[in-house]
Amino acid sequence: MINVDGVIHGNYRTSLAGVDLNRQWTDPSTLYPEVLCLKKMIQNFNKTNPIVMYCDLHGHSRARSVFMYGNNYSQNPEATRLFPYLMHRISPDMFDY
């Protein structure tokens, strides 16, 4: 969770400044230190421990279950759907595929 300050004050999606940090991921500025620090931490970690999967889990205020976003950047787009499918098979009450 990178919008901890916002959640503490009752915000679902935004930081205390009212910014949806998920929308700042591509080009964060110094106005969003949470995103800059997280991206740097991931890059540093990846130097010694190759990251094989990034999983962005979301809840929704008006929907049940958990949903995931993936990408099709790999040569095998079906591979990005495998983890959500397995999670659904293991726990269908919690994960919708």
C-alpha positions as CSV (number, residue, x, y, z in Angstrom):
1,M,0.0,0.0,0.0
2,I,1.6,3.2,-1.1
3,N,-1.2,5.6,-0.2
4,V,-1.0,5.0,3.6
5,D,-1.4,8.6,4.5
6,G,-4.6,8.8,2.5
7,V,-6.0,5.6,3.9
8,I,-5.4,6.7,7.4
9,H,-7.7,9.7,6.7
10,G,-10.4,7.6,4.9
11,N,-9.3,7.9,1.3
12,Y,-9.8,4.8,-0.8
13,R,-7.7,5.6,-3.8
14,T,-5.8,8.8,-3.1
15,S,-2.9,10.1,-1.0
16,L,-3.4,12.8,1.6
17,A,-2.8,15.3,-1.2
18,G,-5.8,13.8,-3.2
19,V,-3.7,12.2,-5.9
20,D,-4.3,8.6,-7.2
21,L,-0.7,7.3,-7.0
22,N,-1.5,4.5,-9.4
23,R,-1.9,7.1,-12.1
24,Q,1.6,8.6,-11.3
25,W,3.5,5.4,-11.9
26,T,4.7,6.0,-15.5
27,D,6.2,9.5,-14.9
28,P,6.4,10.3,-11.2
29,S,7.8,13.6,-10.1
30,T,9.2,14.7,-6.8
31,L,5.6,15.5,-5.9
32,Y,5.0,11.8,-5.5
33,P,7.9,10.5,-3.3
34,E,6.1,7.3,-2.5
35,V,6.2,6.3,-6.2
36,L,9.7,7.4,-6.7
37,C,11.0,5.5,-3.7
38,L,9.0,2.4,-4.5
39,K,10.4,2.3,-8.1
40,K,13.9,2.8,-6.9
41,M,13.5,0.0,-4.3
42,I,12.2,-2.3,-7.0
43,Q,15.1,-1.5,-9.3
44,N,17.7,-2.0,-6.6
45,F,16.1,-5.3,-5.5
46,N,16.0,-6.5,-9.1
47,K,19.8,-6.1,-9.5
48,T,20.4,-9.0,-7.1
49,N,17.1,-10.8,-7.1
50,P,15.5,-11.0,-10.6
51,I,11.8,-10.2,-10.4
52,V,9.7,-12.8,-12.2
53,M,6.3,-11.4,-11.4
54,Y,4.8,-8.2,-10.3
55,C,1.3,-8.5,-8.9
56,D,-0.9,-5.5,-8.3
57,L,-3.9,-6.6,-6.1
58,H,-6.9,-4.4,-5.7
59,G,-10.0,-4.3,-3.7
60,H,-13.1,-2.4,-4.6
61,S,-15.4,-0.4,-2.4
62,R,-18.5,-1.6,-4.1
63,A,-17.5,-5.1,-5.5
64,R,-16.7,-8.4,-3.9
65,S,-13.6,-10.4,-4.3
66,V,-10.1,-9.2,-5.4
67,F,-9.0,-8.3,-8.9
68,M,-5.6,-8.2,-10.5
69,Y,-4.2,-6.3,-13.4
70,G,-1.6,-7.9,-15.7
71,N,0.2,-6.9,-18.8
72,N,0.8,-8.5,-22.2
73,Y,4.4,-7.4,-22.5
74,S,5.8,-10.9,-22.4
75,Q,6.1,-13.1,-25.5
76,N,3.4,-15.3,-24.0
77,P,0.4,-13.2,-22.9
78,E,-1.3,-16.4,-21.5
79,A,1.5,-16.5,-18.9
80,T,0.2,-13.2,-17.4
81,R,-3.2,-14.9,-16.9
82,L,-1.9,-18.0,-15.2
83,F,-1.4,-16.6,-11.7
84,P,-4.9,-15.1,-11.5
85,Y,-6.4,-18.3,-12.8
86,L,-4.5,-20.4,-10.2
87,M,-5.6,-18.1,-7.4
88,H,-9.2,-18.5,-8.6
89,R,-8.9,-22.2,-8.7
90,I,-7.4,-22.3,-5.2
91,S,-9.8,-19.8,-3.6
92,P,-12.9,-19.1,-5.8
93,D,-14.7,-17.3,-3.0
94,M,-11.9,-14.8,-2.8
95,F,-10.6,-14.5,-6.4
96,D,-12.8,-14.1,-9.5
97,Y,-11.2,-15.0,-12.8
